[in-house]
């Protein structure tokens, strides 16, 4: 009987054990670089949708690395670490996060509560789909499917497919925002509350040393909203423009307002009625006061005075300053649906019969 007492040979490590963690670490680093714009902006003002779409690229590394590493405990630990690391990066780039700035502690809490479990679940699903796809391919085509050239070809195909994810995200986001904008526009139109988004500052026109601000679009009679940074604002405006082309100016639109130069000239125009007793009821919807409290229309409005304050049923409360100046009222035959309220020669407002501010002019100090 012959016994072989030769020393056992050391086990050779599969180099793929080190290749996969390196690949996932490189993917996590590239993912971090792609998320930097979203981390810095955090949703507002909105960044380009392609950059926000980069926050989903982390999923590509799971099936890509599955091509080069068999399932086992080493892969389980590597995938778990990758899922949690990318979850923290994803939480840092969450566009609806408040406050807007990046906070490491808040991001960690979001990772533990939301993004960590989500990334682990998605990683498990992607790993399962990858293994199932490999099993189906091997059963149908044989073991030659696992040869290096095939693996490399599949890896290149996965990489190219991953590069389309930001564009796909941007396309879906554009469709969603267009749908939301059109839906809100139709709702606003049906409820007689439609408006037009304008860029901040575009509604203010300078006439010499007087700034005239228009709260109504002169061409359509629709009120303006300067929150143009909202991502669906353009789609909203396009839908309103379509309704205006097909249905014309709606009967519930605001009355025509004077051109900026004409309103500025009214600061010194004659024919205005001076009001000396306050509070003064302009009509059933508008009250003028120089301080005090007005309890009407289900609300209580307080003015510190001594400057002019306008309290209205639908337009709320707004004032002309802190100086007690003479107050004037006027109805112009050219604009019968507008009430002109003037505070000395420094401010004048054009309001409708409900008290909604349509246009005002203010002398620069």
BELKA-V790256 format. One record per backbone hydrogen bond with DSSP energy under -1.0 kcal/mol. CO is the residue of the C=O (numbers start at 1). NH is the residue of the N-H. If there is no record, write none. Layout:
CO:NH / CO:NH
//
This chain:
14:17 / 15:18 / 15:19 / 16:20 / 18:22 / 19:23 / 20:24 / 21:25 / 22:26 / 23:27 / 24:28 / 25:29 / 26:30 / 27:31 / 28:32 / 29:33 / 30:34 / 31:35 / 35:39 / 36:40 / 37:41 / 38:42 / 41:44 / 48:52 / 49:53 / 52:55 / 53:56 / 54:57 / 56:59 / 57:60 / 60:64 / 61:65 / 62:66 / 65:68 / 72:76 / 73:77 / 74:78 / 75:79 / 76:80 / 77:81 / 78:82 / 79:83 / 80:84 / 81:85 / 82:86 / 83:87 / 84:88 / 85:89 / 86:90 / 87:91 / 88:92 / 91:94 / 94:97 / 103:107 / 104:108 / 105:109 / 106:110 / 107:111 / 108:112 / 109:113 / 110:114 / 110:115 / 111:116 / 114:118 / 115:119 / 116:120 / 117:121 / 118:122 / 119:123 / 120:124 / 121:125 / 122:126 / 123:127 / 124:128 / 125:129 / 126:130 / 127:131 / 128:132 / 129:133 / 130:134 / 131:135 / 132:136 / 133:137 / 134:138 / 135:139 / 136:140 / 137:141 / 138:142 / 142:145 / 143:146 / 144:147 / 147:151 / 148:152 / 149:153 / 150:154 / 151:155 / 152:156 / 153:157 / 154:158 / 155:159 / 156:160 / 157:161 / 158:162 / 159:163 / 161:164 / 162:165 / 164:168 / 165:169 / 166:170 / 167:171 / 168:172 / 169:173 / 170:174 / 171:175 / 172:176 / 173:177 / 174:178 / 175:179 / 176:180 / 177:181 / 178:182 / 179:183 / 180:184 / 181:185 / 182:186 / 183:187 / 184:188 / 185:189 / 186:190 / 187:191 / 188:193 / 188:194 / 189:192 / 196:225 / 199:202 / 201:204 / 203:214 / 205:212 / 207:210 / 209:364 / 210:207 / 211:362 / 212:205 / 213:360 / 215:224 / 217:221 / 221:254 / 222:217 / 223:196 / 225:198 / 226:228 / 227:230 / 230:233 / 232:236 / 233:237 / 234:238 / 235:239 / 236:240 / 237:241 / 238:242 / 239:243 / 240:244 / 241:245 / 242:246 / 243:247 / 244:248 / 250:253 / 259:263 / 260:264 / 261:265 / 262:266 / 264:267 / 265:268 / 273:329 / 280:288 / 285:313 / 286:282 / 286:283 / 287:311 / 288:280 / 289:309 / 292:303 / 294:301 / 296:299 / 299:296 / 301:294 / 303:292 / 308:320 / 309:289 / 310:318 / 311:287 / 316:312 / 318:310 / 323:325 / 326:344 / 327:275 / 328:342 / 329:273 / 330:340 / 332:335 / 335:338 / 339:351 / 340:330 / 341:349 / 342:328 / 343:346 / 343:347 / 346:363 / 347:343 / 348:361 / 349:341 / 350:358 / 350:359 / 351:339 / 352:355 / 354:314 / 356:352 / 358:215 / 359:350 / 360:213 / 361:348 / 362:211
//
